């Protein structure tokens, strides 16, 4: 099971766990846990998302200042990439799987202390993607 935060292109968000997300599939499910007990899994269509964030935890560290830059002391694995989303958010990281024309790709954040372990970016939700 993977802890995820599904961020929709329209701003909605779903937090929970998934075991059936695959980049080539159009649909997956997120089991959301609430104070009232477990709810039915939420069916999510990948095309409706901005990105799917695989996270360490759902809260994160409020004291952590997310750095959108690479650590100068180490060479990142993969190819450095800058992703600008249509909503104005910019994500800097590395990828080994981006190709123009594909519906999405994985990125590892530049900030190694980030709560985000990896992120599946939905290409349709981006404004600009560039290798750096």
N, C-alpha and C positions, 0 to 999 in steps of 0.2 A: 504494500500500500504506500502510495506517495502522498505527502501533504502538499496540497495545491491551493493557489488562489487564482480563480478564473476571472479575468478582467474582460468584460464585454466592451465592444467598440462604443456602445452608448453610455458607458460609465458604470453600469451595474457590476456587482462583484459577488462571487460565491466562494466561500472557503470550506474546505473539507478534504476528504481523501478520495483518491481514485486508483483503480487497479486495471482500468481498461482503456487508458489513453494511448493511442498509437498515432504518429504523425500522418500516416496514410489514410486513416479512418475519418469520416465526416462527423462521427457522433461518439460521445463517451459519457460516463456518468460520474457524478461527484456525490459522495455520501456526506451529508452535512449533519453534524452533531449539535444539538441545542440543549438548553437547560430543561426543556420539556421532554427530553428523550430523543431517541434517534428518529429522524424523519425519513421519508422515502427518498431514494437517490434522485438527484436533479439530473435530467437529461440535458446535455449541452451539445450544441452544434458548433463545431470548430469554426465555421465560417462567420459566426456571430461574434467571435472573440477579437479582442485586441491582442491578448497574449495569455498564456497559461504559465504562471510562475510556480515552480517547484521550490518550496520554502522549508527552512529548518523548523520554524514554528509560526503560528498565526499572528502573534503579537509583535515580534521583532524586538529590537532594542531601541527604545525612544532616545537614548543618549548617543546612539551611533549616528554620525553624520555621513550619509551615503556619499561616497566619493565616486565621481564619474570620471576616473582616471586610472591608469595602470600604475602598479607599483614599480618605480624605477629600478629597484634592486633585482627584479627577476623578469625573465622573458616569459610572456604568457604562452600557454599552449594553444595552438590553433591560430587562425588569422584574425588580427585585430579588426573590429568592425564598429561602425557607429550607426545606430538605428534611431531615426526621428519618426515618432508616431504622429498621426494626424491630429491628436489632441494636444500636441506640444511637448510631450514627454520625450526625453532623449535617453537612450540606454547605450552605454559603451561596454564592449566586452570582446570575446573571441568566439569564433565559430569554425567548425570544420565541415559544415553542411549547407552553407548558403549558395544557392544558384538562382539566377533570375528565372522567373517563370514558375517556380515552385510555389505552392500555397503557403508554405511556412518553413521555419528552420529553427534549430536550437542555438542559443547563445549562452555563454558563461559570463557572468558579470565581471567587469574589470576590478571592482572592489572585492577583494578576497574575504573581507570581514562582513560582507553583505548577508542579510537574512535569505537572500535568493541564492539557491544552489545552482539552478539553471532555469532558463526561460524558453518556452516555445513561442516564437514571434509569428503572428499571422500576417503575412505579407500585405494583404489587402488593407490592413489597418495602419500601414506605414506611409509616410510622406516621402522619406528619403532613406536610402540604405547605401552606405559607402564604406569601402575598405580604407583603413587608415594606416 
